[in-house]
Amino acid sequence: MTHKYQIIGMSCNSCRTKVEKTLNDIEGISATVTLNPPIGTITMARHIPTTQLQAALSAVGDYTIEDGSTVVSHQIKKIEHPSQKNSTGKYYCPMHCEGDKLYDKAGDCPVCGMDLVPQAQMAQKLEYTCPMHPEIIKNEAGNCPICGMNLISKTVESDENKSYNALLRKIKIALVFTIPIFVIAMSDMIPNNLLMKIMGHEQWNWVQFVLSLPVIFYACWMFFVRAWKSIITWNLNMFTLIGIGSGVAFLFSIVGLFFPNVFPSEFKSENGTVHLYFEATTVILTLVLLGQLLEAKAHSQTSGAIKELLKLAPTEATILFHGIASKISINDIRKGDLLRIKPGDKIPVDGKITVGESSIDESMITGEPIPIDKKVDDAVIAGTINGNKSFVMIAEKIGSETLLSQIIKLVNDASRSKAPIQKLADSIAKYFVPIVVTISIITFFVWAKFGPDQALVYGFINAIAVLIIACPCALGLATPMSVMVGVGKGASSGILIKNAEALESMNKVNVLITDKTGTITEGKPSVEQLFSLNDADSDNLLQITASLNQLSEHPLAKAIVKYALEKNISLIETQNFEAITGKGIIGTINQSKVAIGNKALLDEIKCTIPEDLESKVNAQQKLGKTVSYIAIDGVSVGFIAITDAIKKSSKAAIKELMQQGIEVIMLTGDNENTAKAVANELNLSDFKANCLPEDKLKEIKRLQVQGKIVAMAGDGINDAPALAQADIGIAMGTGTDVAIESAKITLVKGDLQGIVKVKHLSHAVMKNIKQNLFFAFIYNTLGVPIAAGVLYPFFGILLSPMIAALAMSFSSVSVIANALRLRNIKL
């Protein structure tokens, strides 16, 4: 028997794995658990009560299981998870240890110990202050009421800068104390050592100890805190190894300083003092701190594309109220407000022009460098830049509703998502630290037994080097850094990617299904002619046709209504309106039943089509026109021919995709003749006409059964099911919200050339990820054995723990630096 259960309390994939394992450990149960939706599908040989399942889950965490056997996937109630409760947080782990979870406060990741990274935020309300009297804070520019000076914008130091500046202060302190320690320790190698003439070796050891205290207990203490936290939670990570390695060296040195007699002669120098490692400890920690500083700087660059998007959002706007213009904060704009946009201004919110015209630079949103001419009733987008003319616009979408806000949210979410390829790194990272610690212990004992003179010293140093050089951090950062930069690069080119999985899957696509209207064509249909069997009634037929279409949202309907209004045809009341998906519309006008649509609609209402009408329709269709039949009271009375130009870029984009080995198939609800005309012009080898939404869905499923990786490009409500079913749904940004919501990739410009770009981007990102993973794997595969001393018997080469620390620090930085190269690819 199989049952479905709702499971409350899972916040990440780690929780899902734990719950699934716990349920499978119960005898007689086979369980599969999904995170979104939070459902457990359990097959059991005999009935096991929910109370027993709950007891097992309560033992491993704060999870609740509820009987949901009668609940199907689309009826599951919405459950607030801890991660959703934290959705207002603004910090995340750069290694995404807990998926896309956000945290409310800055600090360390509870899993890996890495510094949490601040998420990019939209600009807040501007505040102004006086440079002479900082206690004066105003919401708008002006003069200081105390001294009369101009108020200046109050800029708050970002969390990202705070983190970087804090690390910078610590590295300065660490260097001030570490450099003298290093000089003292290395002075033995200098002939006629001047330091030994000032004080003896033992006294200088005490100086090293005192100088090391600020480094260990202030500048680098956070590493030991993270190491301890990782051990007690058993989330072993890079800081576990650093903490153990440097901590052992420091404790060894303290014991050697205070109790030198407990050590055998092998650990002592010629003058009888124990070899101490204060310099190794402080240099290692200082180099790790340097690595953290460089990482913090590099992290800020990986989110550079998001920051550039954030800069697009203005903080103020000019509102018109009773004809008077005044400045207001962008946060105070309401829907319906009239806003004056001056030359060079950034558009503050989404809306449309009501008075005037201008050319607007939309390159930051669409990636298209040529300014677009806009006139009355044309839409304008927040963040785009006005040209050299002034106009008035009405605010229609504000705050989080604007396209710019949605883009920023989508890019932020996608940047925190995990790509499937990361599973390999995650699997290895789980066992990485225990394996390294084991290798370190083995290294010590092998050197102690088989090493040369002072074998214990060699064993001790090499064991520490093994701990220090290993870097699970480079492995963990390999994928998310490339994803973050790649998603940002896409956004700056008008390509919005919903998650990392979509970015990876796009590289594997071998079939592209594309809609016709609005995808291949402009999506701006215009009426070419209306044909009536009775020419004298053509105006009356146009009035009836437009009146019925005024209730439809379809682009063809809007074109017909616009055509009638341009001819000064008045519209009349329509009753019993009904839209029949994929076929057309019906309704009642002047007590007559009117139907407008394709041949399938006329077949449904059992309306015959005269031969002479059919021949005229065929002639129009062969020219690539879309034709809608008109029937009144079950009798065909004419048709309306509509043209929709093919986008100039469609032919070139399809040709390039086919050259890359992608099979392009057009599926359209239009008739065979029109579809064939378009397919011939585009040199398409395959197309299907008269497709209803379910037909597109079936075709995608058929191709998927054959093992094809299918991408679907569309822009209408009818395309939503197919977009959701495809391996990669690609929505045209010029289409409907439903289509965009169903898709994994959105092309803001609504251009097939965007598919060529995203294919190129996907390939570049996956190549970059593989380079990072290779580097991380090869670094650890070679670095750990070298640190253990495998080259010593053959070449006499040993790796100092300090050199190991330097290599470890730069391994993570190099992974990030390689990911940053994606910013320079040309799409």
N, C-alpha and C positions, 0 to 999 in steps of 0.2 A: 504494500500500500504506500502511496505517495501523498504527502501533505505539504502545504505551503504555510510558512510562519513569518510574521513580521518580527524583525529584530531591531530593538531600539537601543541606541547607545554607541553604535559604530561610527567613528569619526574619520577613519582613514583605512587604507588597504591593510595596514598592519593589524587593525582591529578585526577586519573581515577574515584575515588568515587565521587569527587566534580563535575566533568563533567557529569557523569551519573545522579546524583541527579538533577543538573541544567536542563538537558534536560527533565527529567521526570516531572519536575515541570511545564513545558509548557503544557497547556491544549490540550488534544487530542493526546498526544505523549506517546509512550512506547519505552524506549531506553535501549539498552545494550551496554556497552563500554568495550573494551579490551585494555590493555596497549601494548601488543606485539603480533600482530601488532596493531598500534594505530587506531583502527577502531570503529566507532559508528554505530550500526545497529538500525535504527529507524523505527518503525511502526506507521503510522499516519492515522487517520480517514479521514482527508482531507489534501490536499497539503499545506505544510507550507514552505515558501521560505527560502532559506539558509541564507538570510540577517537577518531574525528574529532569527534563531538559533545562528548566529554569535553574535547578539546583547546580547542575554542571556548569552553566554559564556564570552564575553568581560567584562560583569559586575562582574564576579567572578574571573577573572584572565587573564593572557596573553595566551589565547588559540585561535587557528584558526581552523575553520571547512571548509572543502572543499568537494564538491560533488564527490563521488567516487562510484556511483551506478553501473557503468559498470566495476568496478575493482574487480577481484576475488582475493582470498587470496594470491595466488602465484604470482600475478602480481603487488602487492602493491609496490609503489616506496619506497625507503629507506629514512626515515626522520631523521634528526639529532635532537635529543632531548637535553634538557639541561643536562640530566644525561650522554648522550653520549659525549657532549662537555667536561664534567668533567671527562671523562674516564681516562685522564692522571693524575688525582689527586691521592693523596696517603694517604688520611685520610678518615675514615668512622666512623659512629656512632655504638657503640657496641650493641645498641638496635635496629639498622636497621629501624629507624623511617621513613626514606624515601627510603625504599627498599635497593637496592644495590648501591645507589648514593655515589659517591666519592667527596671529597672536596679538593681544591688545597692547603688550608692553615690549619695549626693547630688552634684549638680553641674549641668553644662549639658547640654542635649540635643545629641548629636553632629551632628544635622541642622540644627536651627533656632537653636540657641544659647540657647533659653529655659531658665529655671531649672526643673529637674526637680521635680515635685510629689510629696510623700510620700503613699503610698497609706494609707488608713485601715486600722488593724490592730486585731485583737481585744485586749481588755485582758489584760495579762500579770500574772504573779503579783505580789501586793502585797508590798512590803518596807517595814519600819519602821525608823526611825532616831531617835537622840536629838538634840533641838535644840541641846543643849550639847556633845555628843560625836558628831559626824557619822561618826566611824569605826565606831560601833556600828551594825550592820545586822542585823535579825532578820526571820524569815519570818512572825512573828505579833506582834500587839499585846502590850504588857506594860510593864515598867519598865526603865529603863536600869540595867545592872549597876554602873555607876560612880557616878552621882549620884542614881539613884532616880526621875528624872523620867519621866512617861509618854512612851512612844515614839510618834512621829507617823508618818503615812503618808509614805513617800518618793516624791515626785512628780518624775519625770524630765521635763525640758523636751522637748517634742515637736520633731521635725525641722522641722515647719511653723513653730513659734514661733522656732526657732533661725534659720531663713532670714529670717523677718520681722525679728527683733531685729538680725541682722547688717546688713540693709539700713537699719534705723532708725539704727544707729550710724554707718553711712557717710553717710547723708543729713545727719545732724547735723554731721559733719566737713565735708562739702561746703558746707553753708550757712555755716559759720563763716568759710570762706575765700572763697566765691563772693560773698557780700554786699559785703565791702569792695572786691573787684575791680569789681563792678557800680557801686558808688558812685563810685569813682575814674574809671571810664570815662564815667559820665554827668555828672560834675561840670563838664565843658566847657559843658553846657547851662544851668548856673546862673550868673546875673549875679554879678559880683564874686567869682569862684571863690576861695574861701579856701584850697583845697588848693594852687593854683598860687603862693600867697604863701609856702607852706611850702617847696615844692620845685618844680623845673621839670618840664615835661611829660615829658622823657626819663627823669628819675629815677623819676617815677611809673610809667612803662612797666616799669622794672626791678622795682618793687614788685609790679605786677600779675603779672609773670612768676614771681616767687618764690612769691606766694600761690597761683598756679595749680598749682604742682607737687603739693601734697597731693591736690588734687581729681582731677588726671589720673592720677597714678601710685599713688594708694591708693584713694580712694573710688570712682572710676569706671574703674579700669584694666581691670576685667573686661570692659567693653564692647569695648575694643581687642583683648583676647585672643579674645573670641568672633568679632569681625570678621575677625581674621587666620585663625582656624580655619575660618570659613565660606569664605574665599577659597581656601585651600589644598585644601579638600575639595570646593570648588565647590558647596556647599550654601548658596547666597546667601540672605540673610534680612534682617530689620530691622537687625540689628547690623552687617551689611555697610555699609548706608547711613549709620548713625550713626558708625561707625568712620571711614569715608572722609570724611564731611562735617566732623566735628569734628576729625579728625586733620589734614586739609588746612588748616583754619583755624589750628590750633595751630602746625604746622610753618611756615606762612606768617608767623605772628607772630614765631616764633623767628628766622627769617631776616631779617625786617624789623627786629628788635631788634639783632641782631649785625652784619648786613651791609646797612644801609639804602641804601647807594649802588647796589646792584644793581637797584633798582626805579625805574621812570620816575616823573616828577613827578605823574602822575595818582594814584599811590598815597600821595602825601605830603600832609601838612597844611600850613597857612600857616607854621608854625614850622619846617618842614623835616623833621619826623619822619614815619615811615611809619605809616599807619593800621593799628593792631594789633587783633587779634580775641581777646585773652585773655578778655575778658568774654563774648563770644559763645560761645567754646568751653566755658568753665566753666558758664555759665548753661544752655546746651544740655544738657550732660552731667548737671547737677544736676536739671534738669527730667525728663530721661529716667529718672534714678535715682528721682525722686519717683513717676513713673509705675510703675516696677517695684515700689516699696513699696506703692502703692495696689492694684496687681494682686495682690500676695502676700496682702494683706488680703482682697481680693474672692475670690480662689481658695479661701481657707479657708471662705468662706460658701457657695460653690457645692457643696461637699461636706458641707454642714451636715446633710442628711438622713442620710448615712452615719454621721456622728459621733453623731447622736441614736440611731441603731441600736446603735452601739458602747457608748453609755452604758447601754443596757438590760442588758448582760451584767454580772452581779455578779462580784465577785472572790473571794467566800467563800461557804461553805455550812455548814449544821449537819448533821453526820453522826451517825447512831445506830448504835452498836456495842455489842452486848450490853446494850441499853437505856440506855447512857450517851451523852449528847449532847456533841459537841465540835466546835470550829470547824476547818475545813480549807480549803485553797485550792481553787478551782474546778478547777484543773489536776490535783488529786489524786483527783478523783471517778472511780470505776470503775463499769462497768455492774453492776447488781445491788445497789448501795449503797442503803441506806435513808436518806432525808434528811428532817429535820424542817423544815417551812415554817411560820414564824410569821406572825402578822398583819402586813401591810405589806411582807413580804419579797418580793424578786424571785425567781422560779423559776430555779434555777441551771442545770438541764439539762432535756432532754425526758424525759418518763416518764409514769407514771400513778399516781393516788392509790390507796394501799393501806389507809389508815385515816383516817377523818374526811371532812369535806366543807367547801366554801367557795365563795365567788363570786370569780371572777378577772377582772381587767381585761386583756383581750387587744387593746385598741385599737391599741397600738403595733405589733402584728403584722397584724391583720386590718383595721384602720381602723374597726371597729365600736365605738362609744362605750359601749354598754351592757354592764356586767359579766355574765359567764356563770356560771351555777350549775354546780358540779362536784361529783361524788360518787365513791364507790369505783369503780375501774376506768375512770374517765374520764381522757382524756389531758390532760396539761398541757405547756406550751411554755416553753422557756427565754426569759427576758427579760420575761415577763408578770408582773403584780403581784398578789399575793394580797390578799384582802379582810380582813375582821376576824375570821376563824376560823383555827385551826391544823389542820394535817393532816400525814400522813406520806406520802411518795411514794417510788417505786422508780425509780432512774436506768436509762433504757433507751437513750438516745442521748447521747453526750458529745462534747466537743471540736468538731471540724469536722463531726460528724454531725448536730448539732442544727439545727433549722429556722432559728434565728437566724443561725448561722454560715453556712448555705447562702444565706440571704437576703443577708447582707453580701457574700459572695463574688460572688453573682450581680450585685448592684448595682455592686460594684467593677469587674467584668468589663464589664458593659454600659456603664458610664460611660466606659470607655477605647475602646469600639468606634466605628467610623466609620459615619455614615449615608450612603446613596448620594448625597444632595444635596451632600455635601462634595466630591464629585469635581470639580464646577465650580470651587470655590474652589482646590482642589489644582492643577487645570490652569492656572489663571491665575497662581497663586503661583509656578509654575515659571519663568515668563517675566517676572515682575513686576520683580525687582531689575535685571536687565540693561536692561529698558526704561527704568526710572527713571534709571539711570546715564547712558544714552544721552540722555535728555531733559535731564539736568543739563549734559552737555557741550555740547549744542546751545544751551541757554540761555546759557551763557557766551559762546559765539562770536557768537550773535545780538546780545546786548547789547554785546559788544566792537565789533561792526561798525556797529550802528545806534543805539546808546545815546547819551544826552546827554553833557555834560561828565563826566569821570571814568567813562567807559564801562566800563573794565576793572574798576573797583571795583564798579559795579553788577552786572556780569556775574559777578564772583566771589561776591558776597553772595547773589545770586539762585540761582546754581548750588548753593550750600550749602543754601539754603532748600529747594530741590527735593529734595535728598537727605534732609534731615531730616524733612520733612513726610510723605513717603510712608510708609505703614504696612502692610506685608504681615501684620503681627501681628494687626491687627484682622480681616483676612480669614481668617486661620488659626484664630482663636478663635471666630468667629461660630457655627459648628456645635457643636464639642465642649462649649462652655460650656452651651448650651441643653440638649444631650443629658444632661449630667451632672446639672443641676438637675432636669430632667424625670424622669429615671430615679429620682432620690432622692425626688421628690414622689410618684411612683407607689408606691415601696416603703413610704412612710409611710402610704399609703392601702390597703395590702394588695394592690398590683399589682406583680408581679415581672416585669420585662422583660429578656429574655435579651440583646438587643443593640439597637444604634441602628437597624439596618435594620428590625427588627420595629416599633419605635416609629414610624418614618416610614411603613411600609407600612400600618399600622393606619388611617391617615388616608384611605387609598384604598379600603378594603374596601367592597364593595357587596352581598356575599352572606354571610350567617352560617348555617353548618350547625351544628345543635346536636343532641346526643344527648338522650335522655329521662331515663333513670334516673341519678340523682346529679347531673344537670346542670339539667334543668328541675324534676325532683322532688327531694325531700330526700335520696334515696339511703339512707334508713333504712327499708327495707321491713319490713312486719310481716304475719304470716299472719292472714287474716281467717277462713278456714274450710278444712277438708279434707273433700272429698266422696268417699264410697266407694259403689260400686254395691251393695256388701253392707254395710249400716250396722253389722252386728254385728262386722265386722272393721276398723272405723275406727282403733282404737288400734294394732292390729297393722300396719295400713298406714302409720300415722304413724311407728311404730318403724322400719319398713323405709325409708321416705322420708328420715327424719332420719339414719339410719345411713349411707346412701349419700352424703347431702349433707355429712356431717361432714368428708369428704376434699376438699371444694371450697372455694375462696377467694371465690366469687361472693357478693355481698351477699344475693341471694335465698336462697342455700344457708344462710348464717349465720342468716337470719331463721327458716328452717324448723327448724334445730337448736335455736335459742333457744326456739321455740314448743313443741317436744317436751320440752325440759328443764323448762320451766315447768309442764308437765303431768305431770312426774315419770316420763316415759317413758325407760327405759334404752336405750342404744345398743348395737348388736351389731356383730360383726366383718364387714368388707366386703372382698371380694377382686376382683381384675381391674378396678379402678377406671379409668375413662377419661373425660376431659372432651372433648366434641366442640364446637369453637368455634362459637358462634352458635346452637347447637341444644340442648345439654343435657349430661347425664351418664349413663353406664351402668356397671354393675358386677354382681357376683355376691354374693347374700346367701342363706344357707341353701340353697345349690345352685340357687337360682333366679336367672335373668337379669332384672335390674331396669333399667328405663330411665325417666328423669325429665327432661322438657323440653318443647319446643314441638312443634307439629304436624309441622314438618320432620323432627324426630328420629323421630317415630313413622312417618312415611313412609319414612324411611331403613331402619328395621328391619322395614318391611312389616307394621305393626300397624294394623288397622282400628279405627275409633272408632264405637261404637254411636250411633244418632241421638239417643236421650234424653240421653246424656252430652254430645254435641255441642251440643244446644240449651241445656243448663245452662251449659256453658262460654261460649257466645255471650252469654248473659244477663249473666254476670259481666264479660265483656270490655266490653260496652257501657256498663257502669258505671265503666269506667276501670281495672278490676282486671287484674293480670298473672296469667295462669293457666299452671301447669305440669301437663302430663298425667303420669299414672303408669301404667306398663305392666309387667306381670310375665309372663315367659315368652311375650312376644309378644301378650299380651291386655291391652286397656285395662281398668283396674280402678277408676279415679277421677281426681281432680285436686285440686290445692291452689291456692286463690285468695290472692293476695298484694296488698296495697295499699301504695302509696308516694305520700304526699301531695305535691302540687305546692307548691313553695316560694312563700311569699307574695309574694316580690319578682319572681318569674319573669314574671308577667303584665304588671306595670308596665314591666319592663325591655324585654320584647319589643315592647310597644306603642310605647315611646319610640324604639327602634331602627328600627322600621318607619316612624315619623314622620320619621326622618332619611333615609329613602330606602333603607334596607338591607332586602333581601329575606331573611326568616328562614325556613329550611326545617328541619323536624325529621326526622332519620333515626334509626330505632329498630329494634332486633331484635325488639321486641314485635309482637304480632299486629295486624291491621288494625283490629279493633273497639276495642281499648284505645288504639291510637295515634290513632284518629279522635276518641275521647272526650276525650283530652288536647288534641288540636289544636283542637277546638271550644271547649273552655274557655278556651284562650289566644287564640282568634280567628286561628289560623295559616291562611294561605291555601294552604300547601303542606306536605305531609309524605309520608314513605315508610315503610312498615312492613315487617316480616320481613327487615330488612337484615342481611346477614352483614358481617363486616369488609371483605371485598373489594367488597361492594356500595357501602359508604360511600366507599371509595377510588375506584371507577369514577365515582360521581356527582360527586365533587370534580373529577376529571380532565375529565369532560364539561363542567362549568361553566367550568373554566379554558380549555378549547378555545374556548369562546364569548367569551373575553376578560374573564370575570368575575374580580374579585379576591376570593378566598374565604377567610373565616376559619372555623375549625372549633373548636367548644367541646365537650369531652368529659372523662371522668374515669376510664375503665377501660382495661385492657390491650387490649381489643378496639378501642379508639379510637386506639391508638398509630400504626398505619399511616396513618390518615386525618389525624391531627394533623401528622404529618411531611410529608404530601403537600400540605396546605393552604398557601396563601400565608402565613397566620398561624394557627398552632396555639395554642389557648387551653385550658390545662388547669385543671381545678378543683383547688385546693389540698387539698381533702378526698379526692381520688382517689388513684390508685396512683402510685408513683415512676416507673414506665415511662411513663405518660401525661405526667407533669410533665417528664421528661427529653426527650420527643419534641416538646414544645411550645415556642413562642417567648415566650409570655406565660403566667404562672401567676397565678390569682386565689386568694390565700391563703384567703379566706373561702369560696370555692366558690359564688359567687353570680353570676347573670347580670347583676345590677346593676353588677358590676365591669366588664363589657364596655362598658356605657354610659360608665362613668368613664374607661376606657382610651381609648375613642374620643374623648372630650372632651380628655383629656390629649394624645393624639397630635395633634389639631387645634391645640391651644394651642402645643405645642412646635414644630410645623412653621411656624406663623405667626410665632413668636418667631425661629426660624432665618432666615426670609425677611426679617424686619425687620433682623436683624443683618447679613445679607449685603448688603441694600440700603444700610444705613448705611455699611458698609465700602467698598462699590463707589462710592457717591456721594461719600463723603469723599475718596477718592483721586482720583476723576474730577474733582472741583472743586478739591481742595486743591493738587494738583501744578501745574496751569496757573496758579493764582493765585500760587503761590510763584515760578513762572517769570517772572511779571510781565505777564501778558496784560491785566490791568486798568490798567496804568500809562498806556498811550497815551490811554485814554478818561477815567479818573477820577483818575489820578495816585496810585493805590494800590500800594504795595509791601508785601511780607510779610517782616518781620524773621526771620532764622533762629531767634531766641529764641522768637518767637511760634509759629513752625512747630514747634519742639520741644515747646512746651506743648500745641499742638493734637494732635501725634502721640501724646504720652503719654496724653492723656485720651481718645483714640479707642478704645484697647484697653479702658480702664477703663469707658467707656460701653457697650461691647459686653457686658462681663461684668455691668454693672449692669442692662442690659436683660434678660439671661438670668435674673438673680436675681428678676425680677418673677414668674417661673413659680412661685416658692414660695408665692405668695399666691392662686393660682387655686383655685376651689372645685370639687371633683370630686363 
